[in-house]
């Protein structure tokens, strides 16, 4: 993969998001995350072997919602079967 150099105006972030999480049991948690991504009008230069610097631009916007369910392993408590 070729390296790229990205030029972004100062003060412009391009993404914002947040999320919540809750413990369901001592080992199970649930989460819900939201991410808004806006890279419209961004420009960058790719360094491509044999071609040199190639200017690129991107026009991408997305709303992403990510639910999740996590299991926490308790490695310090001995495993007991009944």
QUIVEN-V626991 format. One record per backbone hydrogen bond with DSSP energy under -1.0 kcal/mol. NH is the residue of the N-H (numbers start at 1). CO is the residue of the C=O. Records with the same first field share a line. If there is no record, write none. Layout:
NH->CO + CO
This chain:
5->45
7->43
12->9
16->36
18->34
20->32
22->30
24->28
25->28
29->70
30->22
31->68
32->20
33->66
34->18
35->64
36->16
37->62
38->14
39->60
41->58
42->39
44->56
45->5
46->54
47->3
48->52
51->48
52->48
54->46
56->44
58->42
62->37
64->35
66->33
68->31
70->29
72->27
